[in-house]
């Protein structure tokens, strides 16, 4: 079905192929299926924002600009990474 293929596509493209900014697009969903699709899109969107912000800051650091800081709201291990990079 289109739900399964879209969720699989997003998981593959974001999780395996490193393509950021990908979103599942399934029309006509309601209830649990819509909630699941929204959750997958939220996860992909959060990961995209986190990685892009970290990449922007580490590129600046590599170019000698230590003024840039990671600003995205993160938790867990990504927070540890943010704190480490922001101390540079």
N, C-alpha and C positions, 0 to 999 in steps of 0.2 A: 504494500500500500504506500501511498505518498508520504504519510507520516513517518513510517519506518525508513524509507529511502532518504528522506530529507534529514532526519536525525543522524542517520548513518553517514550521510555526506558531510554534514557539519563536523561530526566527531572525527572523521577521516581527514578532512581538509585542515581543521584547526589543530587537532591533536597529533596527527601523523605527518602531514605535509607542510605544516607551519604557515598556512595561509590565514592571515589575520583578517578580521572584519567580516567573516562569513556569517550568515544568518539563515536559519531554516525558514522556508516560505511555504506554508501549507494553508490553503484557504478552506473555509467552511468548518473549522474545528470548533468544538465547544467542550465545556466541562474539563475533565481530566486530561484529555488529549491536547486541548489548548493550553492548559497549565503546564504540561510537560514540554510542549513546544516553546512556550514563553521561558521556562526554566533553562532549556538548552540555549536559547538565544541570549538570555541574561549571562549565563556562564561564558559563552563565547565572547560576548561584548566586554565583560569584565576582564577576561584574559587578554583580549586585544588591547584594551586601555592600559593594563598593567605592563604588558611587554613593550608597547610603544613608548610609554613614559620612561621605563627603565632603559630602553635602547637610546632614547634621546639624551638622557643624562650620562650614560656611560660613554656615548660618542663625544659629548662635550668634555668629559673628564679626559678621555684619550687625546683630545686636542688641546689639553692644558687649561680648560675652563672649569675650575672647581666651584664656581658660584651656582651652578645648576643643582637642583635638588629634586628628588622623586616626590611627587605630590599626590599620586593616586592613593585612595583609601584601600588598604590591604590588611590581611590578617595572616596568622600562621607563619609558615616558612617564607612566604613572600614578604611579610613584614620584617623578618630577620634580614632578608636580602636588601630591602629598602633601607633599613637602619644602617647596615654595613656600608652600602654605597653612599649614603648621605653623610657619613663621617669622613669621607675622603676629602 
